[in-house]
C-alpha cells in the first residue's frame, strides 16, 4: 500500500531511478566488498521451479556469464536484471558465431552476458561444438576475474545439444543409438566436473 502511494506521487520511472537503482548499486557494492568463498551451486527442481530466477540473483556479485542452452524466451529472468540496474541491452555475435546479449548498467559497466547455444536445425547441430570451443577461454576469463558468476542453463538442454552433436556430427554412422547417449553423458560430465 505504501509502495503504491509512493509510485502515484513520483511515478514509476522516477521511483526506479530514486530507489531501485541505488538499492541495486548498494547491494553490488556490499557483495563486492565482502570476501565470500567460491561457491558451486546446482539448482534442481521441476519445470517452472524458479531455477533461472534464482540464478539471476547472483548477478549482484558482479559480472555474470550465462551459457544458455534453453530455448528462446527462457532468458527472461536474466534480462530482467537490466530493469533493476537501470541498464540497457546490447546484442552481438562473437568470433565463433555464438549470439549473445549483454546487460549494460547505467554506468556503462557489463552486468551480465547471455550467450546462446541453441541449434536452429537439430539435424545440423553446431551449438555444442561452439560451446566446446568456448570453454578454454571461459576458464581463462574466470581466472582473471572477468566473470564473478557463471551459469549453465540448463543441463537438460545442454545434454540434448551434446547428444544431437554426437548423432549428426561426431557419430552419425553408428547403428547403436546408445552411443549417442554415452557420448553426450561423457561431454556433460566433463563440463560439470
Secondary structure, 3 states (H helix, E strand, C coil): CHHHHHHHHHCHHHHHHHHHHHHHHHHHHHHHHCCCCCCCCCCCCCCCCCHHHHHHHHHHHCCEEEEECCCCCCCHHHHCHHHHCCCEEEEEECCCCCEEEEEECCCCCEEEEEEECCCCCHHHCCHHHHHHHHHHHHHHHHHCCCCCEEEEECHHHHHHHHHHHHHHHHCCCCCCCHHHHHHHHHHHHHHHC
